[in-house]
Amino acid sequence: MEIQGIGWAVKQMQNGAKVRRSGWNGKGQCIGIVPAEHWGMGSGSPFENWGPGDLQAWVGIRNAQGKVFPWNASQGDLLAIDYELAE
């Protein structure tokens, strides 16, 4: 499997794939785009008064414990050339 940089990784995520860095050792750890429409806007949600145009997609990371939260790329992540498709 050929490894790639962050531009390739972003393109894969825009196409719906999940990616990971080959050096990440957490089982199941990967990143992907969370579409804006996946935000909860129903009654009782902190976003219930926000309209669809107020929300934006974001990149989330699934950690080794299976929890998803926003991902902030480090300088090392931005310059890395070890991205691959997650299984």
Biopython code that builds the backbone (N, CA, C, O; Angstrom):
import numpy as np
from Bio.PDB.StructureBuilder import StructureBuilder

atoms = [
    (1, "MET", "N", (0.852, -1.178, 0.000)),
    (1, "MET", "CA", (0.000, 0.000, 0.000)),
    (1, "MET", "C", (0.897, 1.241, 0.000)),
    (1, "MET", "O", (1.804, 1.358, 0.824)),
    (2, "GLU", "N", (0.641, 2.151, -0.916)),
    (2, "GLU", "CA", (1.428, 3.379, -1.005)),
    (2, "GLU", "C", (0.990, 4.359, 0.080)),
    (2, "GLU", "O", (-0.205, 4.518, 0.330)),
    (3, "ILE", "N", (1.946, 5.007, 0.715)),
    (3, "ILE", "CA", (1.631, 5.993, 1.747)),
    (3, "ILE", "C", (1.690, 7.386, 1.145)),
    (3, "ILE", "O", (2.384, 7.617, 0.155)),
    (4, "GLN", "N", (0.964, 8.303, 1.744)),
    (4, "GLN", "CA", (0.766, 9.625, 1.161)),
    (4, "GLN", "C", (0.803, 10.721, 2.215)),
    (4, "GLN", "O", (0.882, 10.448, 3.413)),
    (5, "GLY", "N", (0.743, 11.986, 1.744)),
    (5, "GLY", "CA", (0.739, 13.156, 2.607)),
    (5, "GLY", "C", (-0.669, 13.639, 2.951)),
    (5, "GLY", "O", (-1.663, 12.994, 2.619)),
    (6, "ILE", "N", (-0.728, 14.784, 3.623)),
    (6, "ILE", "CA", (-1.993, 15.314, 4.143)),
    (6, "ILE", "C", (-2.968, 15.690, 3.023)),
    (6, "ILE", "O", (-4.175, 15.519, 3.190)),
    (7, "GLY", "N", (-2.478, 16.197, 1.891)),
    (7, "GLY", "CA", (-3.374, 16.542, 0.780)),
    (7, "GLY", "C", (-4.123, 15.327, 0.280)),
    (7, "GLY", "O", (-5.327, 15.390, 0.030)),
    (8, "TRP", "N", (-3.417, 14.226, 0.135)),
    (8, "TRP", "CA", (-4.035, 12.963, -0.280)),
    (8, "TRP", "C", (-5.059, 12.531, 0.768)),
    (8, "TRP", "O", (-6.161, 12.097, 0.431)),
    (9, "ALA", "N", (-4.680, 12.655, 2.051)),
    (9, "ALA", "CA", (-5.573, 12.239, 3.133)),
    (9, "ALA", "C", (-6.866, 13.041, 3.120)),
    (9, "ALA", "O", (-7.947, 12.478, 3.294)),
    (10, "VAL", "N", (-6.764, 14.348, 2.918)),
    (10, "VAL", "CA", (-7.960, 15.199, 2.871)),
    (10, "VAL", "C", (-8.846, 14.797, 1.699)),
    (10, "VAL", "O", (-10.065, 14.712, 1.847)),
    (11, "LYS", "N", (-8.253, 14.551, 0.547)),
    (11, "LYS", "CA", (-9.036, 14.140, -0.625)),
    (11, "LYS", "C", (-9.780, 12.834, -0.352)),
    (11, "LYS", "O", (-10.948, 12.697, -0.716)),
    (12, "GLN", "N", (-9.112, 11.879, 0.285)),
    (12, "GLN", "CA", (-9.765, 10.609, 0.620)),
    (12, "GLN", "C", (-10.938, 10.843, 1.569)),
    (12, "GLN", "O", (-12.004, 10.250, 1.402)),
    (13, "MET", "N", (-10.741, 11.709, 2.565)),
    (13, "MET", "CA", (-11.826, 12.004, 3.517)),
    (13, "MET", "C", (-12.981, 12.706, 2.815)),
    (13, "MET", "O", (-14.141, 12.427, 3.117)),
    (14, "GLN", "N", (-12.686, 13.615, 1.880)),
    (14, "GLN", "CA", (-13.749, 14.283, 1.121)),
    (14, "GLN", "C", (-14.549, 13.291, 0.292)),
    (14, "GLN", "O", (-15.715, 13.534, -0.018)),
    (15, "ASN", "N", (-13.929, 12.180, -0.066)),
    (15, "ASN", "CA", (-14.617, 11.122, -0.819)),
    (15, "ASN", "C", (-15.281, 10.098, 0.094)),
    (15, "ASN", "O", (-15.775, 9.075, -0.380)),
    (16, "GLY", "N", (-15.295, 10.364, 1.400)),
    (16, "GLY", "CA", (-16.004, 9.504, 2.339)),
    (16, "GLY", "C", (-15.165, 8.457, 3.046)),
    (16, "GLY", "O", (-15.695, 7.701, 3.862)),
    (17, "ALA", "N", (-13.877, 8.389, 2.759)),
    (17, "ALA", "CA", (-13.014, 7.384, 3.387)),
    (17, "ALA", "C", (-12.513, 7.860, 4.749)),
    (17, "ALA", "O", (-12.541, 9.050, 5.063)),
    (18, "LYS", "N", (-12.064, 6.920, 5.527)),
    (18, "LYS", "CA", (-11.363, 7.189, 6.783)),
    (18, "LYS", "C", (-9.886, 6.909, 6.528)),
    (18, "LYS", "O", (-9.543, 5.972, 5.806)),
    (19, "VAL", "N", (-9.014, 7.718, 7.118)),
    (19, "VAL", "CA", (-7.578, 7.529, 6.951)),
    (19, "VAL", "C", (-6.892, 7.494, 8.307)),
    (19, "VAL", "O", (-7.464, 7.868, 9.331)),
    (20, "ARG", "N", (-5.657, 7.037, 8.281)),
    (20, "ARG", "CA", (-4.856, 6.974, 9.498)),
    (20, "ARG", "C", (-3.407, 7.179, 9.110)),
    (20, "ARG", "O", (-3.042, 7.091, 7.937)),
    (21, "ARG", "N", (-2.594, 7.451, 10.102)),
    (21, "ARG", "CA", (-1.159, 7.488, 9.875)),
    (21, "ARG", "C", (-0.612, 6.118, 10.225)),
    (21, "ARG", "O", (-1.042, 5.502, 11.201)),
    (22, "SER", "N", (0.334, 5.641, 9.433)),
    (22, "SER", "CA", (0.866, 4.296, 9.672)),
    (22, "SER", "C", (1.534, 4.196, 11.035)),
    (22, "SER", "O", (1.628, 3.104, 11.595)),
    (23, "GLY", "N", (1.997, 5.311, 11.578)),
    (23, "GLY", "CA", (2.653, 5.301, 12.885)),
    (23, "GLY", "C", (1.696, 5.305, 14.068)),
    (23, "GLY", "O", (2.122, 5.096, 15.204)),
    (24, "TRP", "N", (0.415, 5.538, 13.822)),
    (24, "TRP", "CA", (-0.544, 5.512, 14.933)),
    (24, "TRP", "C", (-0.720, 4.073, 15.367)),
    (24, "TRP", "O", (-1.027, 3.204, 14.551)),
    (25, "ASN", "N", (-0.529, 3.823, 16.635)),
    (25, "ASN", "CA", (-0.589, 2.438, 17.097)),
    (25, "ASN", "C", (-1.882, 2.084, 17.820)),
    (25, "ASN", "O", (-2.032, 0.949, 18.272)),
    (26, "GLY", "N", (-2.815, 3.015, 17.942)),
    (26, "GLY", "CA", (-4.085, 2.715, 18.590)),
    (26, "GLY", "C", (-4.983, 1.907, 17.673)),
    (26, "GLY", "O", (-5.223, 2.296, 16.530)),
    (27, "LYS", "N", (-5.478, 0.790, 18.169)),
    (27, "LYS", "CA", (-6.363, -0.061, 17.368)),
    (27, "LYS", "C", (-7.614, 0.712, 16.973)),
    (27, "LYS", "O", (-8.309, 1.250, 17.834)),
    (28, "GLY", "N", (-7.904, 0.770, 15.683)),
    (28, "GLY", "CA", (-9.091, 1.453, 15.184)),
    (28, "GLY", "C", (-8.964, 2.957, 15.083)),
    (28, "GLY", "O", (-9.921, 3.624, 14.690)),
    (29, "GLN", "N", (-7.814, 3.513, 15.424)),
    (29, "GLN", "CA", (-7.637, 4.957, 15.390)),
    (29, "GLN", "C", (-7.610, 5.441, 13.943)),
    (29, "GLN", "O", (-6.863, 4.913, 13.120)),
    (30, "CYS", "N", (-8.438, 6.461, 13.636)),
    (30, "CYS", "CA", (-8.502, 7.006, 12.279)),
    (30, "CYS", "C", (-9.158, 8.379, 12.328)),
    (30, "CYS", "O", (-9.729, 8.780, 13.342)),
    (31, "ILE", "N", (-9.063, 9.086, 11.212)),
    (31, "ILE", "CA", (-9.714, 10.384, 11.081)),
    (31, "ILE", "C", (-10.651, 10.363, 9.881)),
    (31, "ILE", "O", (-10.461, 9.597, 8.936)),
    (32, "GLY", "N", (-11.663, 11.216, 9.940)),
    (32, "GLY", "CA", (-12.621, 11.323, 8.852)),
    (32, "GLY", "C", (-13.434, 12.587, 9.008)),
    (32, "GLY", "O", (-13.431, 13.214, 10.068)),
    (33, "ILE", "N", (-14.125, 12.955, 7.960)),
    (33, "ILE", "CA", (-14.959, 14.154, 7.990)),
    (33, "ILE", "C", (-16.320, 13.805, 8.587)),
    (33, "ILE", "O", (-16.962, 12.832, 8.190)),
    (34, "VAL", "N", (-16.742, 14.619, 9.544)),
    (34, "VAL", "CA", (-18.077, 14.497, 10.135)),
    (34, "VAL", "C", (-18.938, 15.555, 9.447)),
    (34, "VAL", "O", (-18.734, 16.748, 9.673)),
    (35, "PRO", "N", (-19.898, 15.145, 8.612)),
    (35, "PRO", "CA", (-20.716, 16.118, 7.876)),
    (35, "PRO", "C", (-21.558, 16.985, 8.808)),
    (35, "PRO", "O", (-21.952, 16.557, 9.892)),
    (36, "ALA", "N", (-21.823, 18.196, 8.368)),
    (36, "ALA", "CA", (-22.617, 19.134, 9.168)),
    (36, "ALA", "C", (-23.977, 18.559, 9.539)),
    (36, "ALA", "O", (-24.485, 18.818, 10.630)),
    (37, "GLU", "N", (-24.570, 17.778, 8.635)),
    (37, "GLU", "CA", (-25.919, 17.246, 8.917)),
    (37, "GLU", "C", (-25.922, 16.188, 10.010)),
    (37, "GLU", "O", (-26.992, 15.757, 10.439)),
    (38, "HIS", "N", (-24.761, 15.762, 10.466)),
    (38, "HIS", "CA", (-24.703, 14.785, 11.559)),
    (38, "HIS", "C", (-24.755, 15.440, 12.934)),
    (38, "HIS", "O", (-24.806, 14.746, 13.950)),
    (39, "TRP", "N", (-24.743, 16.742, 12.973)),
    (39, "TRP", "CA", (-24.886, 17.446, 14.247)),
    (39, "TRP", "C", (-26.340, 17.313, 14.696)),
    (39, "TRP", "O", (-27.253, 17.440, 13.881)),
    (40, "GLY", "N", (-26.558, 17.061, 15.980)),
    (40, "GLY", "CA", (-27.917, 16.991, 16.499)),
    (40, "GLY", "C", (-28.514, 18.383, 16.653)),
    (40, "GLY", "O", (-27.931, 19.237, 17.321)),
    (41, "MET", "N", (-29.673, 18.617, 16.039)),
    (41, "MET", "CA", (-30.332, 19.916, 16.153)),
    (41, "MET", "C", (-31.753, 19.770, 16.679)),
    (41, "MET", "O", (-32.548, 20.705, 16.577)),
    (42, "GLY", "N", (-32.080, 18.625, 17.234)),
    (42, "GLY", "CA", (-33.434, 18.400, 17.717)),
    (42, "GLY", "C", (-33.712, 19.112, 19.027)),
    (42, "GLY", "O", (-32.849, 19.801, 19.572)),
    (43, "SER", "N", (-34.917, 18.938, 19.520)),
    (43, "SER", "CA", (-35.341, 19.555, 20.773)),
    (43, "SER", "C", (-34.419, 19.127, 21.908)),
    (43, "SER", "O", (-34.138, 17.939, 22.071)),
    (44, "GLY", "N", (-33.956, 20.078, 22.677)),
    (44, "GLY", "CA", (-33.070, 19.798, 23.793)),
    (44, "GLY", "C", (-31.596, 19.836, 23.425)),
    (44, "GLY", "O", (-30.729, 19.828, 24.299)),
    (45, "SER", "N", (-31.317, 19.879, 22.137)),
    (45, "SER", "CA", (-29.929, 19.965, 21.690)),
    (45, "SER", "C", (-29.411, 21.376, 21.935)),
    (45, "SER", "O", (-30.174, 22.335, 21.815)),
    (46, "PRO", "N", (-28.129, 21.527, 22.277)),
    (46, "PRO", "CA", (-27.589, 22.882, 22.418)),
    (46, "PRO", "C", (-27.593, 23.645, 21.096)),
    (46, "PRO", "O", (-27.373, 24.856, 21.083)),
    (47, "PHE", "N", (-27.841, 22.950, 19.979)),
    (47, "PHE", "CA", (-27.845, 23.579, 18.664)),
    (47, "PHE", "C", (-29.250, 23.738, 18.097)),
    (47, "PHE", "O", (-29.393, 24.068, 16.920)),
    (48, "GLU", "N", (-30.298, 23.513, 18.898)),
    (48, "GLU", "CA", (-31.650, 23.471, 18.358)),
    (48, "GLU", "C", (-32.090, 24.783, 17.713)),
    (48, "GLU", "O", (-32.962, 24.761, 16.844)),
    (49, "ASN", "N", (-31.526, 25.914, 18.100)),
    (49, "ASN", "CA", (-31.911, 27.192, 17.512)),
    (49, "ASN", "C", (-31.004, 27.593, 16.347)),
    (49, "ASN", "O", (-31.149, 28.683, 15.794)),
    (50, "TRP", "N", (-30.085, 26.728, 15.980)),
    (50, "TRP", "CA", (-29.181, 27.013, 14.866)),
    (50, "TRP", "C", (-29.756, 26.405, 13.600)),
    (50, "TRP", "O", (-30.308, 25.305, 13.630)),
    (51, "GLY", "N", (-29.630, 27.104, 12.507)),
    (51, "GLY", "CA", (-30.102, 26.589, 11.234)),
    (51, "GLY", "C", (-29.021, 25.774, 10.538)),
    (51, "GLY", "O", (-27.853, 25.834, 10.924)),
    (52, "PRO", "N", (-29.401, 25.009, 9.510)),
    (52, "PRO", "CA", (-28.436, 24.182, 8.791)),
    (52, "PRO", "C", (-27.258, 24.980, 8.238)),
    (52, "PRO", "O", (-26.147, 24.452, 8.173)),
    (53, "GLY", "N", (-27.464, 26.231, 7.840)),
    (53, "GLY", "CA", (-26.373, 27.048, 7.321)),
    (53, "GLY", "C", (-25.372, 27.484, 8.372)),
    (53, "GLY", "O", (-24.287, 27.964, 8.042)),
    (54, "ASP", "N", (-25.735, 27.316, 9.653)),
    (54, "ASP", "CA", (-24.844, 27.719, 10.736)),
    (54, "ASP", "C", (-23.785, 26.665, 11.043)),
    (54, "ASP", "O", (-22.774, 26.969, 11.675)),
    (55, "LEU", "N", (-24.005, 25.454, 10.610)),
    (55, "LEU", "CA", (-23.122, 24.350, 10.969)),
    (55, "LEU", "C", (-22.171, 24.006, 9.838)),
    (55, "LEU", "O", (-22.526, 24.127, 8.666)),
    (56, "GLN", "N", (-20.980, 23.583, 10.177)),
    (56, "GLN", "CA", (-19.969, 23.213, 9.191)),
    (56, "GLN", "C", (-19.462, 21.806, 9.491)),
    (56, "GLN", "O", (-19.507, 21.345, 10.632)),
    (57, "ALA", "N", (-18.984, 21.140, 8.458)),
    (57, "ALA", "CA", (-18.343, 19.832, 8.643)),
    (57, "ALA", "C", (-17.044, 20.027, 9.411)),
    (57, "ALA", "O", (-16.488, 21.125, 9.442)),
    (58, "TRP", "N", (-16.570, 18.956, 10.027)),
    (58, "TRP", "CA", (-15.309, 19.019, 10.766)),
    (58, "TRP", "C", (-14.615, 17.667, 10.689)),
    (58, "TRP", "O", (-15.247, 16.646, 10.417)),
    (59, "VAL", "N", (-13.318, 17.673, 10.932)),
    (59, "VAL", "CA", (-12.541, 16.434, 10.919)),
    (59, "VAL", "C", (-12.517, 15.881, 12.334)),
    (59, "VAL", "O", (-12.097, 16.554, 13.276)),
    (60, "GLY", "N", (-12.973, 14.648, 12.465)),
    (60, "GLY", "CA", (-12.974, 13.990, 13.761)),
    (60, "GLY", "C", (-11.968, 12.860, 13.783)),
    (60, "GLY", "O", (-11.631, 12.289, 12.746)),
    (61, "ILE", "N", (-11.493, 12.543, 14.971)),
    (61, "ILE", "CA", (-10.596, 11.408, 15.168)),
    (61, "ILE", "C", (-11.280, 10.402, 16.072)),
    (61, "ILE", "O", (-11.869, 10.759, 17.092)),
    (62, "ARG", "N", (-11.191, 9.145, 15.684)),
    (62, "ARG", "CA", (-11.672, 8.056, 16.546)),
    (62, "ARG", "C", (-10.446, 7.535, 17.277)),
    (62, "ARG", "O", (-9.479, 7.095, 16.655)),
    (63, "ASN", "N", (-10.495, 7.589, 18.602)),
    (63, "ASN", "CA", (-9.336, 7.129, 19.367)),
    (63, "ASN", "C", (-9.409, 5.618, 19.597)),
    (63, "ASN", "O", (-10.358, 4.962, 19.165)),
    (64, "ALA", "N", (-8.427, 5.087, 20.262)),
    (64, "ALA", "CA", (-8.342, 3.642, 20.485)),
    (64, "ALA", "C", (-9.506, 3.126, 21.331)),
    (64, "ALA", "O", (-9.805, 1.932, 21.300)),
    (65, "GLN", "N", (-10.167, 4.007, 22.083)),
    (65, "GLN", "CA", (-11.320, 3.610, 22.902)),
    (65, "GLN", "C", (-12.630, 3.738, 22.127)),
    (65, "GLN", "O", (-13.699, 3.466, 22.672)),
    (66, "GLY", "N", (-12.556, 4.151, 20.854)),
    (66, "GLY", "CA", (-13.751, 4.251, 20.019)),
    (66, "GLY", "C", (-14.507, 5.559, 20.146)),
    (66, "GLY", "O", (-15.603, 5.683, 19.599)),
    (67, "LYS", "N", (-13.961, 6.535, 20.844)),
    (67, "LYS", "CA", (-14.616, 7.838, 21.005)),
    (67, "LYS", "C", (-14.190, 8.770, 19.878)),
    (67, "LYS", "O", (-13.031, 8.759, 19.461)),
    (68, "VAL", "N", (-15.139, 9.583, 19.381)),
    (68, "VAL", "CA", (-14.862, 10.518, 18.303)),
    (68, "VAL", "C", (-14.935, 11.940, 18.846)),
    (68, "VAL", "O", (-15.868, 12.298, 19.565)),
    (69, "PHE", "N", (-13.947, 12.736, 18.494)),
    (69, "PHE", "CA", (-13.903, 14.136, 18.907)),
    (69, "PHE", "C", (-13.132, 14.922, 17.855)),
    (69, "PHE", "O", (-12.464, 14.316, 17.017)),
    (70, "PRO", "N", (-13.203, 16.265, 17.870)),
    (70, "PRO", "CA", (-12.507, 17.049, 16.849)),
    (70, "PRO", "C", (-10.998, 16.783, 16.859)),
    (70, "PRO", "O", (-10.376, 16.632, 17.911)),
    (71, "TRP", "N", (-10.440, 16.732, 15.658)),
    (71, "TRP", "CA", (-9.006, 16.498, 15.494)),
    (71, "TRP", "C", (-8.317, 17.781, 15.101)),
    (71, "TRP", "O", (-8.757, 18.466, 14.177)),
    (72, "ASN", "N", (-7.248, 18.116, 15.786)),
    (72, "ASN", "CA", (-6.405, 19.250, 15.439)),
    (72, "ASN", "C", (-5.064, 18.699, 14.990)),
    (72, "ASN", "O", (-4.323, 18.127, 15.790)),
    (73, "ALA", "N", (-4.756, 18.869, 13.734)),
    (73, "ALA", "CA", (-3.504, 18.353, 13.193)),
    (73, "ALA", "C", (-2.312, 19.112, 13.784)),
    (73, "ALA", "O", (-2.327, 20.340, 13.877)),
    (74, "SER", "N", (-1.300, 18.373, 14.173)),
    (74, "SER", "CA", (-0.052, 18.976, 14.645)),
    (74, "SER", "C", (0.824, 19.315, 13.441)),
    (74, "SER", "O", (0.498, 18.942, 12.314)),
    (75, "GLN", "N", (1.919, 20.009, 13.668)),
    (75, "GLN", "CA", (2.878, 20.278, 12.596)),
    (75, "GLN", "C", (3.383, 18.964, 12.010)),
    (75, "GLN", "O", (3.546, 18.835, 10.797)),
    (76, "GLY", "N", (3.627, 17.996, 12.881)),
    (76, "GLY", "CA", (4.071, 16.681, 12.412)),
    (76, "GLY", "C", (3.033, 16.014, 11.533)),
    (76, "GLY", "O", (3.381, 15.394, 10.529)),
    (77, "ASP", "N", (1.743, 16.133, 11.899)),
    (77, "ASP", "CA", (0.664, 15.556, 11.093)),
    (77, "ASP", "C", (0.585, 16.223, 9.722)),
    (77, "ASP", "O", (0.372, 15.549, 8.714)),
    (78, "LEU", "N", (0.755, 17.543, 9.684)),
    (78, "LEU", "CA", (0.659, 18.273, 8.420)),
    (78, "LEU", "C", (1.792, 17.917, 7.463)),
    (78, "LEU", "O", (1.593, 17.905, 6.248)),
    (79, "LEU", "N", (2.957, 17.633, 7.988)),
    (79, "LEU", "CA", (4.120, 17.359, 7.145)),
    (79, "LEU", "C", (4.383, 15.873, 6.918)),
    (79, "LEU", "O", (5.264, 15.510, 6.139)),
    (80, "ALA", "N", (3.626, 15.017, 7.591)),
    (80, "ALA", "CA", (3.844, 13.571, 7.499)),
    (80, "ALA", "C", (3.533, 13.041, 6.108)),
    (80, "ALA", "O", (2.700, 13.593, 5.389)),
    (81, "ILE", "N", (4.210, 11.968, 5.744)),
    (81, "ILE", "CA", (3.944, 11.305, 4.467)),
    (81, "ILE", "C", (3.648, 9.808, 4.700)),
    (81, "ILE", "O", (4.006, 8.945, 3.899)),
    (82, "ASP", "N", (2.979, 9.550, 5.830)),
    (82, "ASP", "CA", (2.657, 8.163, 6.162)),
    (82, "ASP", "C", (1.159, 7.904, 6.314)),
    (82, "ASP", "O", (0.757, 7.032, 7.084)),
    (83, "TYR", "N", (0.326, 8.660, 5.581)),
    (83, "TYR", "CA", (-1.126, 8.439, 5.628)),
    (83, "TYR", "C", (-1.508, 7.251, 4.748)),
    (83, "TYR", "O", (-0.919, 7.008, 3.695)),
    (84, "GLU", "N", (-2.497, 6.537, 5.215)),
    (84, "GLU", "CA", (-3.009, 5.376, 4.479)),
    (84, "GLU", "C", (-4.492, 5.248, 4.752)),
    (84, "GLU", "O", (-5.000, 5.822, 5.716)),
    (85, "LEU", "N", (-5.188, 4.505, 3.919)),
    (85, "LEU", "CA", (-6.608, 4.249, 4.164)),
    (85, "LEU", "C", (-6.754, 3.407, 5.423)),
    (85, "LEU", "O", (-5.992, 2.466, 5.643)),
    (86, "ALA", "N", (-7.746, 3.754, 6.253)),
    (86, "ALA", "CA", (-8.028, 2.959, 7.452)),
    (86, "ALA", "C", (-8.883, 1.767, 7.040)),
    (86, "ALA", "O", (-9.676, 1.857, 6.104)),
    (87, "GLU", "N", (-8.722, 0.686, 7.723)),
    (87, "GLU", "CA", (-9.501, -0.523, 7.414)),
    (87, "GLU", "C", (-10.761, -0.568, 8.216)),
    (87, "GLU", "O", (-11.542, -1.511, 8.089)),
]
sb = StructureBuilder()
sb.init_structure("model")
sb.init_model(0)
sb.init_chain("A")
sb.init_seg("    ")
for serial, (resi, resn, name, xyz) in enumerate(atoms, 1):
    if name == "N":
        sb.init_residue(resn, " ", resi, " ")
    sb.init_atom(name, np.array(xyz, "f"), 0.0, 1.0, " ", f" {name:<3s}", serial, name[0])
structure = sb.get_structure()
